[in-house]
Amino acid sequence: MKRLILLFFTLCLSVTAMAKDVTLVAGLSLPPYIIQEANTGIEHDIVKEALVHKGHTLKLKYVPFARLVADYKKHDGAITINESSGAKGHYSGQVITYQNYAISLKKKNVSIDSIQDLKDKKVVAFNSATKYLGEEFAKVAKANPKYEEQGKQLLQVKMLYSGRSDAIVSDINIFKYYRKQVTDMDTSAKIVLHEIFPGTDYKVLFNDASLRDDFNAGLKELKASGRYQAIKDSYVK
């Protein structure tokens, strides 16, 4: 019996020793994915809970997004990153997908089947959309005098529902998050999601392969249990 008790405590100590505080570099606040002010958000919570699966704790170090690749080696890794960054290390499975749409009100009956269909419409996109949505979109936007960008995405949502735009361009979760924040106008009108942009999968980059494996195990459990979807829903529904 004493030997069994000793073995039990040895195993507990071993697990505790392997658990660690994990510091990951993250870009500045991008609600609802990363909410720096409250240290929360969809992506933050998913990564945190996946690490907890193996006893690890999460700490984010916030830096401008452009510094992720430069700074990740100084810590345990980085989030909101993928192989296209050129950063070398051990990438996790897919953590989150950013999916942009052209979004219109159903009652307006706007026809948008391609990026080219935006060329003659009043479009309000997020700030620097021409930088992130590809060359074709940038060309169409530049040639469209009715195109504009709005840095405050709450106002972008209001412009859609007030009829001041034919369509807005937004990530769907960002759109839903800010729609929940609107309290001074009706946002119940049905919308149409025009799927003219590819989604972008983001991962966690770890400097240590075993830490990556621990994270992947936790991420798999979150998805299988339904907790992954529950985290997302808590911010956008």
Residue pairs with C-beta under 8 A, 6 or more apart in sequence:
15 55
16 55
18 54
18 55
19 54
19 55
19 56
19 57
20 56
20 57
20 211
21 56
21 57
21 59
22 51
22 56
22 57
22 58
22 59
22 76
22 77
22 211
23 59
23 60
23 61
23 75
23 76
24 47
24 58
24 59
24 60
24 61
24 72
24 75
24 76
24 77
24 78
24 79
24 204
25 60
25 61
25 63
25 67
25 68
25 71
25 72
25 74
25 75
25 77
25 78
25 79
26 34
26 36
26 44
26 60
26 61
26 62
26 63
26 68
26 78
26 79
26 80
27 34
27 62
27 63
27 64
27 65
27 68
27 80
28 34
28 36
28 62
28 63
28 64
28 65
29 35
29 36
29 37
29 62
30 41
30 80
30 174
31 41
31 174
31 177
31 178
32 41
32 42
32 173
32 174
32 176
32 177
32 235
32 236
33 41
33 42
33 43
33 44
33 80
33 96
33 98
33 173
33 174
34 41
34 43
34 44
34 60
34 80
35 41
35 44
36 62
39 60
41 235
42 96
42 173
42 231
42 232
42 235
42 236
43 79
43 80
43 95
43 96
43 202
44 58
44 60
45 231
46 95
46 96
46 219
46 222
46 228
46 231
47 58
47 79
47 95
47 204
47 215
48 57
48 58
49 218
49 222
49 227
49 231
50 215
50 216
50 218
50 219
50 221
50 222
51 57
51 58
51 214
51 215
51 218
52 58
52 218
53 214
53 217
53 218
53 221
53 222
54 214
54 215
54 217
54 218
56 211
56 214
56 215
60 79
61 71
61 75
63 71
65 80
68 78
68 80
68 81
68 85
68 87
69 78
69 81
69 85
69 86
69 87
71 78
72 78
72 81
72 87
72 89
72 205
72 207
73 207
75 207
76 206
76 207
76 208
76 211
77 89
77 90
77 204
77 205
77 206
77 207
77 208
77 211
78 87
78 204
78 205
79 95
79 202
79 204
79 205
80 96
80 202
81 87
81 202
81 203
81 204
81 205
82 91
82 200
82 201
82 202
82 203
83 91
85 205
87 205
89 205
89 206
89 207
90 205
90 206
90 207
90 208
90 209
90 211
90 212
91 203
91 204
91 205
91 206
91 212
92 203
92 204
92 205
92 206
92 212
92 215
92 216
92 219
93 203
93 216
93 219
93 220
94 201
94 202
94 203
95 202
95 203
95 204
95 219
96 201
96 202
97 199
97 200
97 201
97 202
98 171
98 173
98 199
98 200
98 202
99 171
99 172
99 173
99 197
99 199
99 200
100 133
100 169
100 170
100 171
100 172
100 197
100 199
101 169
101 170
101 171
101 172
101 175
101 193
101 194
101 195
101 196
101 197
102 112
102 118
102 123
102 167
102 168
102 169
102 193
102 194
102 196
102 197
103 160
103 167
103 168
103 169
103 170
103 172
103 175
103 191
103 192
103 193
103 194
104 110
104 112
104 160
104 166
104 167
104 191
104 192
104 194
105 160
105 161
105 163
105 189
105 190
105 191
105 192
106 189
106 190
106 191
106 192
107 189
107 190
108 163
108 166
110 121
110 166
110 167
110 192
111 117
112 118
112 121
112 167
112 194
112 196
113 194
113 196
114 196
115 134
115 136
115 137
115 140
115 196
115 197
116 136
116 140
117 196
118 137
118 140
118 141
118 144
118 147
118 167
118 196
119 140
119 143
119 144
120 144
120 146
121 144
121 146
121 166
121 167
122 146
122 147
122 164
122 165
122 166
122 167
123 141
123 144
123 146
123 147
123 148
123 165
123 166
123 167
123 168
123 169
124 148
124 149
124 150
124 156
124 159
124 160
124 164
124 165
124 167
124 168
124 169
125 133
125 141
125 147
125 148
125 149
125 150
125 156
125 168
125 169
125 170
126 149
126 150
126 151
126 153
126 156
126 169
126 170
126 171
126 174
127 149
127 150
127 151
128 149
129 137
129 141
129 149
129 169
130 137
130 138
130 141
130 142
130 149
131 138
133 169
133 197
134 197
137 197
140 147
141 147
150 156
150 159
153 170
153 174
153 175
153 178
154 178
154 181
154 182
156 168
156 170
156 178
157 168
157 170
157 175
157 178
157 179
157 182
157 187
158 182
158 185
159 165
159 168
160 167
160 168
160 191
161 182
161 185
161 186
161 187
161 189
162 185
167 194
168 175
169 197
172 193
173 232
173 235
173 236
176 236
176 237
177 235
177 236
179 187
180 236
204 212
204 215
206 212
206 215
219 228
221 227
222 228
222 231
223 229
